[in-house]
Amino acid sequence: MDTWIDLAKGPLFRISLAICVLGLTYRFTSTIWQIYRAYNRAGDKKLPRKVILKTTLQWMLPTRMMRLRPVYGFASLAFHFGILLVPLFYVGHVTLWQRSVPLAWPTLNAGISDILSLVAIVGLSLILLGRLFITASRDLTSREDVWILLVLIVLMLSGYWAAHPASAPFNPRGLLLVHILVGDLALILTPTTKIVHCVLSPLTQLLSEVGWHFPAESGRHVAIALAKENEPI
């Protein structure tokens, strides 16, 4: 068991981390490049910068969602806080990160990490239940969405039980191995699934706004393609 744990948190972790960092870098830079190309092709280069900034902040800070759908808004906020802060700042995780990234950063108190983990598990469970049983959400949910949520729930649960072996329903060392392996999987999935919004979210509204600024003469080109260039609009 210890050999597998060492393998999972050693070479496999470093490979997964490299895939995650390189993949996120590619997705981020390619999105910036798409925005740049779309902006250069646009006939109207005037963008409502204040509106874009306001909308971006509204999406990143779900105050509107908390008013309209408070349960879902709380679940989303709780899940994001836990899934971002605990992996990055829990003392056990920081030790692991520093083996591959020789930088020092602060750690979370164990009690705070426990609270954030439990809150994240509750938030993830509520989101999953909503995706499965609320018709409006279920119609927009893909299998990928469900599998990602399940992966994250297993990640958080196994990590909590590995840190609290007295409450673990199974062998704590086995749960630690599951936690590390699922963590490695989550790193690999990050740039290739919807989790990528962790870096693309600030660009979403800008990309959407630029995408609606069609290139000059696009209307005439569409009319020609439809053989209706001489017809009135």
matplotlib code that plots the C-alpha trace (Angstrom):
import matplotlib.pyplot as plt

x = [0.0, 2.8, 4.5, 1.4, 0.9, 4.4, 4.0, 0.6, 1.9, 5.3, 5.8, 2.0, 1.3, 4.1, 3.0, -0.7, 0.4, 2.5, -0.5, -2.8, -0.4, 0.4, -3.2, -4.5, -1.8, -2.8, -6.5, -5.9, -3.5, -5.6, -8.7, -6.7, -5.7, -9.3, -10.4, -7.5, -8.4, -12.1, -11.4, -9.1, -11.8, -14.6, -15.9, -17.1, -14.3, -16.1, -16.7, -18.9, -16.0, -17.9, -20.8, -18.3, -16.5, -19.8, -21.2, -17.9, -18.0, -21.6, -20.8, -17.7, -19.5, -22.9, -24.9, -27.7, -27.8, -28.1, -31.2, -32.9, -31.9, -30.5, -30.0, -28.1, -26.2, -25.1, -24.2, -22.1, -20.4, -19.6, -18.3, -16.0, -14.6, -13.8, -12.5, -10.2, -8.9, -8.5, -6.3, -4.1, -3.7, -4.4, -1.1, -0.8, -1.4, 1.1, 3.8, 3.0, 2.9, 6.3, 7.9, 7.2, 6.9, 9.7, 7.7, 6.4, 2.9, 0.6, -1.4, -5.0, -5.7, -6.8, -10.2, -10.9, -9.8, -12.3, -15.2, -14.4, -14.2, -17.6, -19.2, -17.8, -19.1, -22.6, -22.5, -21.4, -24.1, -26.8, -25.6, -25.6, -29.1, -30.3, -28.7, -30.4, -33.9, -34.7, -36.1, -34.8, -31.3, -31.5, -32.3, -29.1, -26.9, -24.6, -23.1, -19.8, -21.3, -22.5, -19.1, -17.2, -19.3, -18.9, -15.2, -15.0, -17.3, -15.1, -12.0, -13.4, -14.9, -11.8, -9.6, -11.7, -11.7, -8.0, -7.4, -9.8, -9.1, -11.3, -14.4, -13.4, -15.8, -12.9, -9.2, -7.7, -4.6, -6.7, -8.8, -5.6, -4.5, -8.0, -7.8, -4.4, -5.3, -8.6, -6.7, -4.3, -7.2, -8.9, -5.7, -5.7, -9.4, -9.1, -7.9, -10.0, -13.4, -15.7, -13.4, -11.3, -13.6, -11.3, -9.0, -11.4, -14.2, -12.8, -12.6, -16.1, -18.0, -15.3, -15.2, -18.9, -19.0, -16.2, -17.9, -21.0, -19.0, -19.2, -16.5, -17.2, -19.2, -20.4, -24.0, -23.3, -21.2, -24.1, -26.5, -24.2, -23.9, -27.7, -28.0, -30.2, -27.8, -30.3, -33.3, -34.2, -33.6]
y = [0.0, 2.4, 1.8, 2.7, 5.8, 6.9, 6.3, 8.2, 11.3, 11.2, 10.6, 10.4, 13.6, 15.4, 14.2, 15.1, 18.6, 19.1, 18.1, 20.5, 23.5, 23.0, 22.4, 25.4, 27.6, 26.4, 27.0, 30.4, 31.6, 30.2, 32.0, 35.3, 34.6, 34.0, 37.3, 39.2, 37.7, 38.4, 42.0, 42.6, 41.3, 43.3, 46.3, 47.9, 48.0, 49.9, 47.6, 48.4, 48.0, 48.9, 46.5, 43.7, 44.3, 44.5, 41.3, 39.5, 40.4, 39.3, 35.9, 35.5, 36.7, 35.1, 37.7, 37.7, 33.9, 34.0, 36.2, 34.3, 30.7, 30.9, 27.2, 26.7, 29.9, 28.8, 25.4, 26.8, 29.3, 26.7, 24.2, 26.7, 28.0, 24.5, 23.1, 26.0, 26.8, 23.3, 21.8, 24.9, 25.8, 22.7, 22.0, 18.4, 19.6, 22.4, 19.9, 17.9, 21.0, 22.1, 18.9, 19.9, 23.7, 25.0, 28.0, 28.9, 30.0, 30.2, 27.2, 26.9, 25.9, 22.3, 23.2, 25.7, 23.1, 20.6, 23.1, 24.1, 20.5, 19.6, 22.7, 21.8, 18.3, 19.6, 22.1, 19.4, 17.1, 19.7, 20.6, 16.9, 16.4, 19.5, 18.3, 14.9, 15.7, 19.3, 19.2, 22.5, 21.6, 18.0, 19.0, 21.0, 18.3, 16.0, 12.8, 14.6, 17.1, 14.3, 12.4, 15.5, 16.2, 12.5, 12.7, 15.9, 14.4, 11.3, 13.5, 15.6, 12.7, 10.5, 13.4, 14.2, 10.5, 10.1, 13.1, 11.7, 8.0, 7.5, 8.4, 6.6, 3.8, 1.9, 1.4, 5.0, 4.1, 2.8, 6.0, 8.1, 6.2, 6.8, 10.5, 10.9, 9.0, 10.9, 14.1, 13.2, 12.4, 15.8, 17.6, 15.8, 16.6, 20.3, 21.6, 19.1, 19.5, 22.2, 22.6, 24.7, 27.7, 28.1, 30.1, 31.1, 32.5, 36.1, 36.0, 34.5, 37.8, 39.5, 36.6, 36.6, 40.4, 40.3, 37.3, 39.4, 42.1, 40.7, 41.6, 44.5, 43.6, 40.3, 41.0, 41.6, 38.3, 36.4, 37.9, 36.9, 33.3, 33.1, 34.6, 37.4, 40.3, 42.3, 41.8, 44.4, 43.7]
z = [0.0, 0.9, -2.4, -4.3, -2.2, -2.8, -6.5, -6.6, -4.7, -6.4, -10.2, -10.9, -9.1, -10.9, -14.3, -13.5, -12.3, -15.5, -17.7, -15.7, -15.8, -19.5, -20.4, -18.6, -20.1, -23.6, -23.0, -21.5, -24.2, -27.0, -25.6, -25.5, -29.1, -30.2, -28.5, -30.2, -33.7, -33.3, -32.2, -35.1, -37.6, -36.0, -37.9, -34.7, -32.2, -29.5, -26.5, -23.5, -21.0, -17.9, -18.8, -19.5, -16.2, -14.3, -15.9, -15.3, -11.6, -11.3, -12.7, -10.5, -7.4, -7.6, -5.7, -8.2, -8.1, -4.3, -4.6, -7.4, -6.4, -2.8, -2.3, -5.6, -5.0, -1.6, -2.8, -5.7, -3.4, -0.8, -3.3, -5.0, -1.7, -0.5, -3.8, -4.3, -0.8, 0.7, -2.1, -2.2, 1.5, 3.6, 5.3, 4.0, 0.5, 0.7, 1.7, -1.4, -3.7, -2.4, -3.5, -7.1, -6.8, -4.4, -3.2, 0.3, 0.9, 4.0, 5.2, 6.6, 10.2, 10.3, 11.8, 9.0, 6.4, 8.0, 7.9, 4.3, 3.2, 4.8, 3.4, -0.1, 0.2, 1.1, -1.7, -4.3, -3.1, -3.4, -6.9, -7.9, -6.6, -8.4, -11.6, -11.3, -10.0, -11.0, -14.5, -15.7, -14.5, -15.6, -19.2, -19.4, -17.7, -19.6, -18.4, -18.2, -15.7, -13.5, -13.6, -12.8, -9.7, -8.6, -9.0, -6.9, -4.2, -4.0, -3.8, -0.9, 1.0, 0.7, 1.7, 4.8, 5.9, 5.3, 7.6, 10.2, 10.3, 13.4, 11.3, 8.2, 7.1, 5.3, 5.7, 6.1, 4.1, 1.3, 1.4, 1.3, -1.9, -3.4, -2.5, -4.1, -7.3, -7.7, -7.1, -9.9, -12.1, -11.2, -12.2, -15.6, -16.1, -15.2, -18.6, -20.7, -19.0, -17.7, -14.7, -17.0, -16.1, -13.1, -15.4, -18.2, -16.1, -16.1, -19.9, -20.6, -20.9, -22.9, -25.3, -25.7, -26.3, -28.9, -30.6, -31.3, -33.1, -36.6, -39.1, -41.5, -44.6, -43.0, -43.8, -47.5, -47.6, -46.1, -48.6, -51.5, -50.1, -50.0, -53.5, -52.1, -52.4, -54.4, -52.0, -49.5, -45.8]

ax = plt.figure().add_subplot(projection="3d")
ax.plot(x, y, z, "-o")
ax.set_aspect("equal")
plt.show()
